[in-house]
Amino acid sequence: MQLRRPPLLERIPLSGPASVAVREFRTAGFRHPWHQHPEVELTWILKGSGLRYVGDSVQPFHAGDFCLVGGNLPHTWLSPEGETGLVRSLVVQFDPARWGTALMELPEFARIADLFERASRGLAFDSTLAARARTIMLRRASPFGRFTALLEILEELAEHPGTRPLAFAPWAPNRRLNSDPRLRVIQAFLSKNAGGPVAQKDAARLVRLSPAAFSRFFRRAVGKTFGAYLTDLRLSDACRRLLESDHTISQIAFDAGFDNLSTFNRSFRKARGMSPRAFRRQALGHG
């Protein structure tokens, strides 16, 4: 399976008036192409194992794996090279945009809306939740029953404390990060300049804050320091390049904005638990 290319755009079939697609797959190994779609996706792995790719995250998975993948976030689950045993998965796909803004802006939906924001990085849940959620979904046969079952599941997931984010950063822009005009300015600045030298004082000057005031503002708004956020952006960009290009490790490091290869390797290993070379080898199924 080659991931060194942009993800394929998949079109999700929704039958009749239904806004929720529920499908169970039984196949000889997980072989679905690296892909994305506007719909949010819940995936339960019922049987099988391999590597799960969500954005720039690559992690092993086993039966019981249960994830929520945000809209347009590239993903795939792959069995080990050469393995063709029977695997099973249950997939629920839906587009919250079809529900209308009035529904999503109700106070009762606040936690679910927050869940969708967090799902822009992909979210993994405890396997015990998977069994309960699958039972809730499968006992509802009608389109309306499946819709209400989905809301019940999403509410439970939104309140679950053990949620684990998968990707370094959202593949699509994070609407919450864009909510403050100053953050929009900073985000545009970093989007344009993260691949080269970037100084915090330059970002502070753009939003007319002193360096000390900017530091406090940024940490409060984003939850991490400017330097840590910039490193995460660069690592995210590097992971995408590793998945989608044939460039050398050193070229990817410099293109992503790291000024030397040793800093890149050290930062990458600290964040991912493996070297960039090992990350790429896993992605291509070579060990």
N, C-alpha and C positions, 0 to 999 in steps of 0.2 A: 504494500500500500504506500503510494507516494504522497507525502504531505507537503512536499516542496512546491506548492502551487497555491493560488487563491482558492478558498473553499467554493464548492459548487452551491448554487442556489437551488434549494429543494422546494417544490410546491406541495403543500399539504392538502390532501383531499378531504373536504368536509361535505358530508352527504346531507342533502336537503337543507332544512333550516338550522341544523345543528351548528353550534359555535365551538363544540368540543369534539375532537377526534380521539377515539380510544382504540388502539390496535395492539394485538399480541402477535409477536413474531416468533416463529420456530424455524431456525435455519441451521445449515451446516457451517458453524463458525460465524463470528461477527466480522463482516467484510464490508460494511456500509462505507461509502466514500466520505472523506473529510468534507463537511457541508454546513450550511447555515440556512435559516428561514426566519421570517418575521415572527412566527409563532413562538410563544414560551413552551417549554417542553419539560414534562416530568417523566423520568425513565427509571423503571425498576428492572434490575437484572435478576431473573428467576433461576437461570442456570447458565454457567459458563464463567470464564475468567480471561484476563488479558490486560491490556493497557487502555485507560480512559484518557482521551484528549478533549479538553475543554478550554478554548482560547489558547493561552500559552502554558496551560497546566497539563502535565503528563504524569499519571499515577496508575498503579496497578488496581484492578477491580476484581471482585469475586461475586458469587451469588449473594444477593441481599444488598448490593450496591444501589443506592437510591439518591438521585440528583435532580435538581431543578436548574434548567439551563435557560437563561434569558433570551429574548428575541434577538436574532441576528448574531448570536454568539456562536462561532464555528465549533463543531464538536464531532466526535465519533468514538465508538468503542470497537477495539480491534482484538481478535483472538491471536494467540501466538502464531508465528509463521509456520505454515504447514498443518496446523491443527484444524480438523474438519468435523469434530464431534458436534452433536446436537446442542444448540444453545437456545435459550428462551428469554424474551424480554417483553415487558408491558410498557407501552408508551402512550402518554396523554399529551395532546398538543392543542393549544388554544391561543387566540390573539385577543388580549385585553382591550385593544383598540376597538374591537367590534362590540364591546359592552357599552360603549358610550362614556363620555366624560362625566355625565351626571351621576351614573352609578359609581364610578371610581372615586368621585369626590365626596361621597357620603362619609360621615365620620366612622361608620361601622367598617369601612374599607381601608381605614388609615394604615392598619398593620399590614394588610395585604399589599397595599401600594408600596409600603416600605420594603416588603419582601421582594417585589418585582425589581425595585431599585438595586437591592443587593444581589439579585439573580443575574444582573448584568455581568458579574464575574463568575457565575456558576456557583451553586451551593450543594454541598453534600450533607446528608442527614444520616442519623443512626439507623441501622438496619431494622431495629424493632419498630420504627415508625413505618418502614416500607410495608411490613405485613399488615399493619392496621389500615394504612391508606389504601392498599390494594383491595382489602376486604370491603371498605366503604365504597370504592369505585365500582367494583364488579357486581355488587348487589343492586345497583340501580340500572335498569335496562332502557328507560325512555330517555330522549334527549334532555328533557327538563330534569329528570332524576340525576343524570350524569352531571349536569351543570351544578345542581345544588350539592352533589357529592364532592365536586371539585372545590367549591367554596368552603365546604367543611374541612377538606384536607388542607387547603391553603391557610385557613385560619389556624389550624393546629401547627402547621409548619412555621408560620409567622411567630408563634409563641414559644417555639422550641429553643432552649438555650444552647444546645450542642451543635448548632449549625457551623459548618466549616466552609469558608470561601475557597474557591479553586484557583482561579486565574489571578495574576498579579494585579490586573487592572481591567476595567470594562473594555470590550472590543468596540462597542458603540459608545457615544458620548453619554456621560452620566448626567441626567437632568438635574439632580440635586446639586452637583458641583457647579452647574451653570446658573443656579438660581440667584446668586449674588453677582451684580455687574462687575465688581472688582475681580471676582474669581474667573469670570468669563474673559476678562482682559488677560489675566495671568495664564489661563489655559491656552488662549490663542498664542500668547508669547512663547510658551513652552512647546506647543505643537510645532511652531515654526523654527525654534532654535535649540531644542533639546539635543539634536545631533551634533552641536558644536559647543564652544565655551559658553556657559551660562553663569551669571553671578546673581546672588540673591538681591544685592543692592540695585541691580538693574530692574528686577521685577518690582521691588519696593518703590522705585522712582516712578514706574508706570502708573501705580495707583496712589501716588502722592502720600506715601507713608514713610516714616523714618525706619531705618533697619530694625530697631528694637520693636516698634509698633507693628511692623510687617510680620516679624517673627511670631509675635503673640497672636495676631489676626490669623495667620495662615495655619498655625497649629490648632487653634480653636475651631476654624472652619473645616479643615481637612482631616484632622486627627493625627497628623504626623508633621515633622519638620519639613521645610522646603527642600533641604538636601536629600532627605529620605524619600520624599515624593518624587523628586527628579530622578533618583537612582531607580526607583520602581518603574517609572516611565521608560527609562532607557533599557532596563532589563526586559520589560514587556516587549519593546520594539525588537530587541535582540532575539527573544524567543520566537517572535513571528518570522524574523529573517531566517532563523535556523530551520523552522518548519517549511518555509515557502521559497527558499533560495538555495543555490549551490555555492554561495560565497564562502570563503575561508573563515575560520573562527576569528582570526585577527582582523580581517576586513569588516566583519559584522560588528566586532567590538568597537572599532573606530567609527563606523557609520552610525552606530547607536549613540555615540557621544562620549565613550570612555577614552581617557587620554593615554592609557597604556593597558597592555594585555593582562598583566598580573593583577591589576585592580579589577578588571572585568571578571577574570576567572575566580578571584576571591569573593567578589560580590555575588556572582552567579551561584557558586557552590554554597554560600551561606544562605541564600534565599531558596534555592531549589534542592539542596541536599545532594547535588551531583555536579559534575563538570559540564560545560557547554558541549563538549565532544560526546559525553555519555548521553546527554539529553538528545542530541541529534541521532545517535546510534539507536536509542530506544524508539525514537519516532519512525525510523526506517526498519525496525524489526531485526536489528543485527546484534541484539544482546544488551 
